Amino acid sequence: MLYHLFYPLHTSFIGFNVFRYITFRSIGAAVAAFLIVLVLGPLFIRTMRRLQIGQVVRDDGPASHLSKQGVPTMGGVLILAAIIGSSLLWARLDNIYVWLIMATTLFFGLIGGLDDFRKVTRRNSAGLSARGKLVLQFGGAAAVGLFIFFHPGFDGHLSVPFLKDIRPDLGWFYVIFAMIVIVGASNAVNLTDGLDGLATGPTVVSAAVYLVFSYIAGHIVIAEYLQVPYVAGSGELAVFCGAMVGACLGFLWFNAYPAQVFMGDVGSLSLGGALGTVAIIIKQEVLLAIVGGVFVMEALSVIMQVGYFKITKGKRIFLMAPFHHHFEKKGWHETKVVVRFWIVSIILGFLAIATLKLR
């Protein structure tokens, strides 16, 4: 919005020319989203407490988590408001990718909101059925995949980090692949969201890395120099990613141990869906497995645990899944688990950026 209001005036006052630059608007989006969460956070927390919308803790988890019972949840609504509000303010609204990413984020947030609502109203940790949730997720992801597939200039080749000469063409299978990436990312972030600040930190890192890659993908000269896929118009996604970074940092202010509010599924499903969608649009799908390695590790730990449990009829690989609970069971304090997972995420973020030159 600000771009459309002020940039046309740059002929009268040269200072307005800064609204032309994606870098400036990305920073503005991050700061604005951060301030929105910081200002509205206390009011939101008080409102949730008054309405008695609190966290429902699973009864088979670590005993230390019982103290989290009743802590305000659905903080993802605050994150979504900051991301969408800031994106509308700082992004170019004539860019189709901006509307696509916002619509996808809101759709996955709606799924998470329905899940949270059922948990709160029923006073147990069982929300939407797994099948029902997946049907809705795959439906939304299919819409994104088909849009990208039929969008002019679509390239079905897969970009593989570190290997510039290996780009398999997925053809029609790309739609299925896109669905798996988006739904997988959404659920992986959801599984990671089990400790105070645990999912928020890696999300900040992932969004920051994709901010860089979105900017590069939308700049034809830099994209060609670094030999990464050029996607016309995708640079505006850097503004959206900036808003994600700012909103999550603002939320972390209240979500750090001991958490005053939890994001709930409305936050985790939407953030994961957003990351997966950005990865699809800018053709950096495989990169998500690197920068989002913490999310991948958490999801794989659940898959491995469940599969091994069924095959061996009762045996377990980990003391408890997702993976972060395993370390809690081993005696690590919650903050130690969170900070060490953050450290791993930051290192993976550096590795992801290094793929720009290591090819």
N, C-alpha and C positions, 0 to 999 in steps of 0.2 A: 504493500500500500504506500509506504513512504517513498519507494522508488517512483511510483507513478505520480505522486504528488509533487516531489521536489526535483527529480532529475530533469524534467522538462524546463525548469527554471534556471538551469546551469548557464544558459546563454545570457541571463541577466546578472547572475552572481556565480562566479566560478566555483565557489565553495560547495555548491550543490552537486558538483561533478563527482563527489565522493560516493554518491548513491549509485553510481554506475558500477562500482567495483564490488564483486562478490565477496572478496576478503573483508572489506569494511562492513558489509551487511551481515556476513556470518558472525563477526565479532559482536555487532549490534544485536543480533538475534540471541546469541549466547547470554549477553549481559541482561537483555530484557527478560528472557525466560527465567534466569536466575532470580531477578528482582521480583517477578510475578509470584514465584513460589515462596520467596522469603517474606513478602508482604502478606500474602494470603494464607500462608501456612498456619499461623496461630489461630486465625479465625476458623479455618477448616478443621483443625484438631478439636477446638472447643465445640464446634457444631457436631462432629462425629460423636464426641463424648455425650453431648446432650441427647442425641438421638439413639445412643447406646449401640452404635455400629462399631463393634469391636472384633478383634481377632479371635477366631475359634481355633484352638490348638489341638492337634491330633494327639490322642491319648497314648499312642505307642512310640512317641518320640522321646528325646532326652528329657529327663526330669526337670532340668533347668529351664525348659521352655514353658513350663506351667505358669511361670510368673508373667508371661506375655499375654495370657488370657485376658481379653477385654481391652487390650490396647487398640486405639482407633485404627481402622483399616480402610481400604479403598482409597488410599492416598494417590493412587494412579490417576484419579480424576483430576487432582491438582497438577500432576505432571502433564497430562493431556491438555489441560487448559492452557498451561504455560507454553507447551510446544506449538499447539495450533495457533494460539493468540500471537505468539512471537513470529511464527512463520507468516501469518497473514500480514503482519506489520512490516516485516523486512524483506520477504521474498517477492519476486516478480510474479504477479498474479495472472500473467498471460502465458505462463509456462505450464504445460499439461502435466509434467512430471511432479510438480509441486502439488497439484490437486490430486493426482494419483496416490502419492505417498500419504497425504493427509487423510484421504478417504480410507485407505487401507489401515492406517493407524487407528482411526476412529472405529472402524468395523471390528478389528481385533480387540479394541478396548471395550466395545459393547459386549462381545462374547465373554470377556473377563468380568465385566460388570454384572452380567446375568449370573455367572458362576459365584461371584462374591455375594450377591444378593440372596441366593439360595442358601449359602452357608450361614449368613447372618440371621436370616429369618427362621431357619431350621435349627440353629444353635448347634451345628455339628460341622465337621470338616468335609462333608460330602456335598459338593455343589452339583453342577451339571454332570451327567453321565459322561464317561470317557468317549463313548461312541458319539453322543450328541455333540460334544465339544469338537471332536475331530471332523464331523460332517460340516459344521459351520466353518471351521478353519480352512478345510480343503476347498469349500465353496468360495470363500473369499480369495484364497490363493489362486484358484483356477481362473477367477476373473482377472487377476493381475497378470497371470501367465499368458492368457489369451490376448489381453490388451497389448502386452509387449510383443507377442508373436506377430500380431497383425499391424503393429505400428510401423509406419514408413521408416525404412532404414534398418529394420531388424536384422540382427546378425546372430545366427544360431550357434556360432563357434564358441567353445568354452575356453576361457583364459585360465591357464595353469601357472600358478606362481613358480618362479625360478626357471621355467621352461618356455622360452619365447617361441620356439618353433613347433611346439606341440599344442594344437588348437583343434580338437575334434569337433566336427559338426554334428550337433544333436538332432537337427531337423525338427520334426513334430514332437519328438520326445522332450524337447526343451520345455514345453508347457508342463509336462509331468515333473521334470527336474525342478522347475521354478516352484511348483507346489510343494515339493519335498523340502526345498531350501527354506521357504517362508514358514511353513508349518513347523518344521524342525527347529528353526531359530526361535520361534514363538514359544514352543514348549520347553526348549532348553533353558531359556531365560526364566521361565516359570518354575522349573525344577530348581534352579539356582537360588531363587528367592526364598531362602529358608532361615537366614540369619540377618541380624541387624546390619544393613549396608552392604551385604554380600553381593547382591545382584546389581546394585547401583554403581559400585566402583567399576567393574568390568564393562558395564554399559557405557559409562563415560569414556573409557579408553576406546572401545569399539566405535562409538559415534565420532570421536575425535579423529581416529584413523580414517574412517570413511568420509569425513569432512575433507581431508587431504585428497583422497582418491577421487571424490566427486568433483572437486575443483579441477584436478588433472584431467579426468575423463571428459570434462566439458570444454577444455582448452585445446584446440586442435594442434597447436604448435608444440606444447609441452607433452601432450599425449603421444604424438609421433616421435618426439625425441626420446621419451622413456619407453616407447614401444608397448604402450598399453592401449586397449580399445578406446577409440574416440566415440562418444555418444553425444550428438548435438543437443544442447539444451540441458544436459544433466548437471552442469555446473551449479545450477540453482539449488540442487539437493544439498550443497555445502551449507547453505543458509539453514535448511531444515535440520541438518546434523548439528550445526551450531546451537540451534534451539534445544536439541536433545541434550547436548552437553550441559548447557546452562540450567535446564530444568532439572536434570538429574543431580547436578551439584547443589542446586537449591534444596532439592528433596533430601539429599544426604545430610544437610544441616539438621534436619529433624529426625532422620532415619538412622543416624549413627548411634552406636551403643551408648546407653540404653535407648532404644528407639521410642520416640513419642508417637510415631505413626508408621504403619506398614503400607506398601504400595498395593498389595492385593493382586489378584489376577487381572484386574482392570489395568494395572500398570505393567506387570511383567509380560502378559500376552501381547499387549500393544507395542511395547518397546522391542520385544523380539521380532514381532511381525514387521515393524518398521525397519529394523536392521536387515532382515532378510529381503525386504522389498528394495531397499537402496542397493544391496549387493546385486540383485537381479538387474536393476535398471542400468547400473554402470558397468555391468559385465565383470564383476569381481566376486563371483559366487564362491569359488573355492577358497578365496582369501578369508572368508568368514570363518572357516574352520581353523584358521591360524589365529587371527586377532580375537576370535571368540572361543579360543581353546578352553577356557574355564567352563564356558557353557557346554561345550562338546563333552568335556570330561564328566560333568555332572549328569548329562543325559545318558552317556554310555555306561556310567556306573549303575544307573537304574536298570537299563536294558540287560546288562551283564548279570546283575543281582537277581532279577526276575527270571531270566533264562536259566541260570545255574540252579536256582532254587527249584524250578520245575523239573529240570533234567535229573538232578541228584535227589529229588524228593525230600527237600527240607534243609539242605546245606547252603551256606552263604559264602560269598567271596569277601564281602565287606561286613563289618560289624553292623552297619546300617547304611542304607542308601536313601537319598543322594549322597555323594561322596563326602560332603562337608560334615555330615552327621557321623561318618566313620571316625573322623579325627576328634570329634566331641566325645565319642564313646571311648577313645583312647586316652582321654583326660586333658586334651587341649582346651584352653579357655576360648570362648566364642570369639573374642576380639583377636586372638592369635590366629585363628582359622581365617577370619575375614581379611586381616592385614596381609597374611601370607598369600592368600588367593589374589588379592589386589596386586601384590608384587609380581606374581606369575603373569597376571593379565597385562601389566605394564611392559614386562619383558617381551611378551608375545606381540604387543602393539609395536614395539621397536622392530621385531623380526618381520612383521607384516610390511612396515614401511621400507625395510631393507630389500624387500622383493622388487622394489622399483629399479634397483641397480644390479641386484644379483640375478642375472638372467642368462 
